[in-house]
Amino acid sequence: MARRCRRQRGRDVQGILLLDKPLGESSNSSLQKVKQFYFAKKAGHTGSLDPLATGLLPVCFGGATKISAFLLEADKRYWVRVKFGVITATGDTEGDVLETRSTDGITEQDLHKVLEGFRGEIKQIPPMYSALKHKGERLYKLAREGIVVEREARTVTIHELNLTAFDLPEFELDVRCTKGTYIRTLAEDIGAALGCGAHVTALRRTGVGSFDSSKMVDMETLNARYDEGREALDALLLPVDSALQAWPEVHLNNDSSHYIRMGQPVIVPKAPTGGQVRLYDDNNDFIGVGEILDDGRVALRRLI
């Protein structure tokens, strides 16, 4: 007997929504709500935010899911508020208080001096309350059972670390960093360097790759647009290639487009000499992600 084909539910939505993830909600829960708003067949986000964190969570629909990995690898930007003098189990307000210490005598100048040591390439030990795995188990699950395992330090880069407010015992930072940076760990390490301890009281992601917070959309806006109809919702979506605006673009003629789609590298006059590129066909339509080979030819990495 022939197998009955299962009908796929949902619309073929294409594009990227810059969601302002609400406080107290998991990234996956926010994703599922957005997917329902759009009645989308295929959608995914580009890197989790803790429930405590708010802010930029790019949601990729349709063909945009094929480039979500590039956003995962991209630099991130955060605004964070930190409190000195209180150490918690999780490095934020959700954990039990483990210890309180005096903050007497700490000055803004002291903090500026300490911040110098956290700019550039640094080592971080991932927190126990994280999604990393140890022998197949998530670290946060082990932590909830009172189990602490040894974690290997990882190298991350803090491109920018700017003090934006100081009102002891709290201060605020603007941070631009590479993927895999734990802002809770950064806050704890800064507190440790000053001898008083610290934890995160508020965290907001304000940038992912070339995306910033200026075009973020919150759940209230999605609710309002949903009542107006699908066209109003779709108008909030950014083009698929908007995620890669920092990359140079390569325009292919009809023949080159054909061979690229077949997976064959091509020679393109005046192409960049190296790196990753955006590929466009002779109709100026975005067709995928490419890279420049050592011999100068353009090769396909991901067809959209």
N, C-alpha and C positions, 0 to 999 in steps of 0.2 A: 504494500500500500504506500502510495506517495505521501511524503511528509507534508502536513499542512503548513503553509507559510504563515508566519506571524506578522501581522501588520504593524509597522512602526508608527507609534503615535507621536504627534508633535510636528511643528513647523520646521522648515529648513531655514533657520535664521542664520545670518552671516554678519559677523562684526564683533566689536569689543565694547563692553559696557564698563565704565570706570565706577564701580560701586563704592559708596562710602559705607563700609561695614559698621553696623551699629554695635554699641557696647553690650557685652554680656552674651553675645551670640557667636556660635562657632562659625568658621568660614564655610564649612559644608552646609550648615543649616541656611546661611545666607544665600549660598549658591542655589540650593533647592528652591528657595522662595523666588529668586530671580528667574530661574528656569520655568517655574509655574506661571509667573507673570507673562513671559513671552511664549508660553506653550511651545518651548523649543525642543527639538528632537535631540540635539547634542550640545552640551555646554560643560565647561570646566573652569576652575579658577587657577591662578598662577602663583600659588604659595600661600600657605595658611597664616592667618593671624590668630593669636590667642584670643579667647573670649574677652579678656580684659582690654585688648587693643581695639581701636577704631581706625577708620581711614581706608586708604586706597587698596582695593581688592579687584584687580582687573578680572572680568568674567568674559571668557572667550566662547563664542558661538560658532558652530559649523566649522568651516575651514580654518578659522582662527585658532582652534584647538591644536592645529598642527604646528603652530609657532609658540605655543604656551611654554615649551621648554626653554626658549630663548629668553622669555621674561623671567623664568625661574632663575636663570643664570645672571640676570641683570643686577646692577647696583640698586640699593634701596635707600630711602631717606625717611627719617623718623623725627618726630617731636616727642620728647619724653620729659616727664616731671619725676624727680627723684627726691626721696626723703632721707636725710642723714639720721644716724643714731638708732635705727631700728633694723634688725636683721630678721628676715622671715624665712620659712622653710622653702618657699617657692621663688623668692627674689622679688615678689610683688605683694599686693594687698590681699591676694587670695589665700596666702599661706599663713600658718600659725606663727606667732611671734616667738622667735627663739632667744633673742637677747636685745636688751636696750643699753645704749652707751651714751655718754655725755658728748655734746657737740660744742661745749664751751671753748672759746678761743679760736674756732675755725673761721677764717676770713675768706672773702672772695678771692683775694690774692693767693691764698693757699690753694684754693681749688684750681685757679688758672695754672699754677705751677704743676699740679698733679695731672691736669688734662694734657699737658705737653707730652707726657709719657704714654699716652693712649692714642696719639695720632700716628698714622702710617701703619706699617705691618706689626701686628701684635699676636700674641698667643692667647687663646681662650680655652678653658675646660668646659665642655658642654654641661649644662645643669642637669641634675637628676630629673627634674620636672621638664622633660622635653620628649619629643616624639622619636628620638633616636632609638635604635634597637640594640639590645645586648643578648646574644644567644637566642634571637627570635622574639624577645619580649621588649615592649616599649619601656623606656626608662621610667616614664611617669607612672606606669603600672607597678613597677618594682618599688618606686619611691613611696607610693601609697601603702605598700605593704611593709614599709620601714626598712627596705633593703637598699643599701648604697653599694654601688659597684665602681671600680676604677674606670675612669674615662680618660682617653688620650687627648692631650691638648691639640687644638687645631689652629692653623694660621689663618687670620682674616685681616682685612685692610680697612682702616678707618680713614676715609679720604678727607672728611671734614668733621670737626668736633667743635662746635661753637656754643659757648655759654650765653644764653639769651635772657635768663632771669636768675637772681640770687636773693633769697629771703630766708635765711637760716630758720629752721632746719631743712628747708626745701630749695631746690634749684631746678632750672630747666635747660635742656640741651637740644640743639639741632644737630643731627647725626646723618652723614652720608657714608655708607659702608658697602662692602661686598656681600654677596649672598652668604648665608650661613652664620652671620654675626648675631649673637644673642645680646639684645639690648639689656635684658635683666642681668646677665653676667657682667656686662660693661658697667652697669650701675653698681653692682656689688663690688667689683674690683676697684672702682674709684673710691667707694666708701672704705674698703680695706686699706687702700693706700694712704688714706687720711686717718686711719686708726679708729674710726667711729662706726663703720658699717653703713649700709644703705639699702634701700629697696625702691622699686618702681611703684609710683602711685597712679600714674596715667601714661598711656602710650598711644601714639597716633602715627600711622604710616602716611607720609605725604608725597612719596615718590617711588616709582618703579620704572627703572630704565629711563626712557624719554618721556614717560607720563608723569605729570604732577597733579596736584590736588585741584587745579582750577576747573576741571571738567567732571569732577566727581558728581554722582547722582545718589541721593539717599532714598530710603525705602518710601518715605512720604511722597516724593516726586514720582516714583514708580506707581504708587497707588493712584495718584491723580491722573497720570498718563494712561493707566490701564482703563480708567473710566472713559477716557477720550477715544480709545480704540487703538488697534495695533499699529496704525501708521504713526500715531503720536509716540508710542513706545519705540518703534524702530528708528525714529528720528534722533533718539538718544545714543544710538550706536555709532562708534567710530569705525573707519575702514580697517580691514585686516592688516594692511601694511603700516598702519599708524604706529604699531608697536615697534617698528624697525626704522623709524625716521632718522636715527643717527647713522645708519648704514648708507654707504654710497649706492646709487642705483645704476643698473645696467639695462639698456634697451636693446632688444634683440629684433632682428628682421625675421621675416616669415620662415626662412630656411633654418636659421639658428634656433628659433622657437620650437620648430619641429624636432630637431635633434636633441635639444635640451630635454624636451618632454619624453624622449626615448631613452634618456639617461646618458647621453653621449656629450662629453665636454666639447665646447666650441671656442673658436677664436673670435673675439669681438674687438674691433679697433677702438683704441682710446679707453679700454677698460682699466680699472684700478690695477695696481701692481700686486696687490695682496689683500688678504682678509675676506670677510663675509660681505655679501652684496644682496640687494633686492633686485629681483628679475622681473622685467616687464616685456610683454610681447609687442608685436608691431601695431596693435590697437591701443597700446599704452595701458593694458590691463595687467595687474599684478598677478604673476603666475607662480612665484615661489622664492625660495632662498637658495643662493648659490655661494660658491667660494672660488677664489682665484688659486689655481694650481701653481706649482713651482715653475712650470713651463709657460705660464701666462694665460693658459686657457681657462675659460669659465666653466665650472662644473656644478651640477645640480646637487643640492643638499636635501631640500624638501620641496616637493611639488604641492602647490596649494590648489 
